[in-house]
């Protein structure tokens, strides 16, 4: 059954759009896209097959997720790309030039920065911030409230844990709260625990388990992660770019 708040459009096969939503003429739209109310689309945007933009919040009755108002504004910035079968929930913002891969989930309240890249299967909890030019590779999981500053590289299958007790935490206790500072790098399959801060230009080794803060310009490895060495001057982002 078709949602009564959506209207079939002849702009693309299987396209359904809420009344009042304006899709610029230069938007590239693949078949079977759905655009809900409150979505604002910039110029030069690409929306791939099966993508859903501005989907209303859907949470189960035991969820701790804050309730977002129906029809919360959803912004897709100029030149952004939304991949096949990706979902951008109402209230999220995707910055100009951002590349959202296939099968990505962007939740309510998320802010994805300019030219950020989220690879295939990345799943972001609510209230996530991903800074400009970050690269989050395939199947990374972001727990609620994770904040990642600009120019961070996250390798595939990294897990940012939202709540570490697997449901045994007090219902009123906060979840999430991981902070990743600028230009840091996180290796494949690392696990980052809630409340941790990873310092600027730090490096987390592959398969590391990070339970404590990582100082800036420090390489850590192991489970639990321990300092290995200091990041050299020639390994810093500005030196590498030059």
C-alpha positions in Angstrom: 0.0 0.0 0.0 1.3 3.5 -0.9 1.7 6.0 1.9 -1.2 8.5 1.4 1.3 11.4 2.1 3.3 10.5 -1.0 2.5 11.2 -4.6 3.8 9.3 -7.7 6.1 11.5 -9.8 7.0 11.2 -13.5 10.5 12.4 -12.9 11.7 8.8 -12.6 10.2 5.3 -12.6 8.7 4.4 -9.2 9.5 7.8 -7.7 7.2 8.9 -4.8 7.5 12.5 -3.4 5.6 14.3 -0.6 3.6 17.3 -1.6 5.6 20.6 -1.4 9.0 19.0 -1.8 11.0 20.7 -4.6 13.4 18.5 -6.6 15.8 20.7 -8.6 15.9 20.1 -12.3 19.5 19.0 -12.2 18.9 16.2 -9.7 19.9 12.8 -10.9 17.2 10.3 -9.8 17.4 6.6 -10.2 14.3 4.4 -10.1 12.3 3.6 -7.0 13.3 6.6 -4.8 11.1 7.9 -2.0 11.2 11.5 -0.7 9.2 12.4 2.4 8.0 15.8 3.6 10.5 18.3 4.9 13.4 17.3 2.6 15.4 20.1 1.0 17.6 19.0 -1.9 20.5 21.1 -3.2 21.7 21.5 -6.7 23.6 18.7 -8.5 22.5 15.9 -6.1 22.5 12.2 -7.2 20.0 9.9 -5.6 20.5 6.2 -6.4 18.1 3.4 -6.8 15.8 2.6 -3.8 17.1 5.5 -1.6 14.7 6.9 1.0 15.0 10.5 2.1 13.4 12.1 5.1 11.8 8.9 6.3 9.8 9.6 9.6 11.4 8.4 12.8 10.7 4.8 13.6 11.7 3.4 17.1 10.5 0.5 19.2 8.6 1.1 22.5 11.7 0.3 24.6 14.1 2.5 22.7 16.0 5.3 24.6 16.2 7.4 21.4 14.8 10.9 21.9 11.6 11.6 20.0 12.0 13.9 17.0 9.0 16.0 15.8 7.2 14.6 12.7 8.3 16.3 9.5 11.7 17.5 10.9 13.7 19.2 8.2 16.2 17.0 6.2 18.9 18.7 4.2 20.8 17.1 1.3 23.6 19.6 0.3 24.7 20.6 -3.2 26.5 17.9 -5.1 25.9 15.2 -2.5 25.4 11.5 -3.6 23.0 9.2 -1.8 23.6 5.6 -2.6 21.3 2.7 -3.5 19.0 1.5 -0.8 20.4 4.1 1.7 18.0 5.7 4.2 18.3 9.3 5.5 15.9 9.7 8.4 14.0 13.0 9.0 16.1 15.6 10.8 19.4 14.5 9.4 21.7 16.8 7.4 24.1 15.7 4.6 26.7 18.4 3.7 27.7 19.6 0.2 29.7 17.1 -1.8 29.2 14.3 0.7 29.3 10.7 -0.7 26.9 8.3 0.9 27.5 4.8 -0.2 25.0 2.0 -0.8 23.0 0.5 2.1 24.0 3.3 4.5 21.7 4.2 7.4 21.7 7.9 8.6 19.5 8.5 11.6 17.6 11.4 13.0 19.8 14.3 14.2 22.9 13.2 12.3 25.1 15.8 10.7 27.4 14.6 7.9 30.0 17.2 6.9 31.1 18.6 3.6 32.8 16.1 1.3 32.6 13.3 3.9 32.4 9.8 2.6 30.4 7.0 4.2 31.1 3.6 2.7 28.8 0.7 1.9 26.8 -0.5 4.9 27.9 2.2 7.4 25.3 2.4 10.1 25.0 5.6 12.2 22.9 5.9 15.4 21.1 9.1 16.2 22.8 12.3 17.0 26.0 11.5 15.1 28.4 14.2 13.9 30.9 13.4 11.1 33.3 16.2 10.2 34.3 17.5 6.8 36.4 15.3 4.5 36.1 12.3 6.9 36.3 8.8 5.3 34.3 6.1 7.0 34.9 2.8 5.2 32.6 -0.2 4.7 30.4 -1.6 7.5 31.5 0.8 10.3 29.0 1.1 13.2 28.5 4.4 15.0 26.8 4.3 18.4 24.5 7.2 19.4 26.2 10.5 20.1 29.5 9.7 18.4 31.3 12.9 17.3 34.1 12.7 14.7 36.0 15.8 13.8 37.3 16.7 10.3 39.8 14.7 8.2 39.5 11.4 10.2 39.9 8.1 8.4 38.0 5.1 9.8 38.9 1.7 8.3 36.2 -1.0 7.6 34.2 -2.7 10.3 35.1 -0.4 13.2 32.6 -0.3 16.0 31.9 2.8 18.1 29.9 1.3 21.0 26.9 3.2 22.2 26.3 1.3 25.4 28.7 -1.2 26.8 26.6 -3.2 29.2 24.4 -4.9 26.6 21.2 -3.6 28.1 22.1 -3.8 31.8 22.7 -0.1 32.2 20.2 2.1 34.0 17.5 3.4 31.6 18.2 7.0 32.6 22.0 6.7 32.1 23.4 8.5 29.0 24.7 6.4 26.1 27.4 7.1 23.6 29.7 10.1 23.9 32.8 9.0 21.9 34.9 11.9 20.6 37.4 11.4 17.8 39.6 14.5 17.2 40.8 15.8 13.9 43.0 13.8 11.5 43.2 10.7 13.6 43.1 7.3 12.0 41.4 4.1 13.2 42.4 0.6 11.9 40.2 -2.2 10.7 37.9 -3.9 13.2 38.9 -1.7 16.1 36.3 -1.4 19.0 35.9 2.0 20.7 34.1 2.1 24.0 31.7 4.9 25.2 33.2 8.0 26.8 36.6 7.6 25.1 38.3 10.6 23.5 40.8 9.8 20.7 43.3 12.7 20.4 44.1 14.7 17.2 46.4 12.9 14.8 46.3 9.7 16.9 46.4 6.2 15.3 44.4 3.2 16.6 45.8 -0.1 15.3 43.7 -2.8 13.6 41.6 -4.9 16.0 42.5 -2.8 19.0 40.0 -2.5 21.9 40.1 1.1 23.1 38.7 1.6 26.7 40.7 4.6 27.7 41.5 8.0 26.1 44.2 8.1 23.5 46.5 11.1 23.7 47.1 13.2 20.6 49.8 12.0 18.2 50.0 8.6 19.8 49.8 5.1 18.2 48.0 2.6 20.3 47.5 -1.2 19.6 46.2 -4.3 21.3 43.3 -5.4 23.4 43.1 -3.5 25.6 45.0 -0.8 23.6 48.3 0.4 24.9 50.6 3.2 23.6 53.2 2.0 21.1 54.9 5.1 19.9 54.5 8.8 19.0 53.3 9.8 15.5 56.3 11.2 13.6 56.2 14.7 12.1 56.3 13.3 8.6 53.2 11.3 9.3 51.0 14.3 10.2 48.3 15.3 7.9 49.8 18.6 6.8 53.1 17.0 6.1 51.5 14.2 4.1 49.5 16.6 2.0 52.5 18.7 1.2 
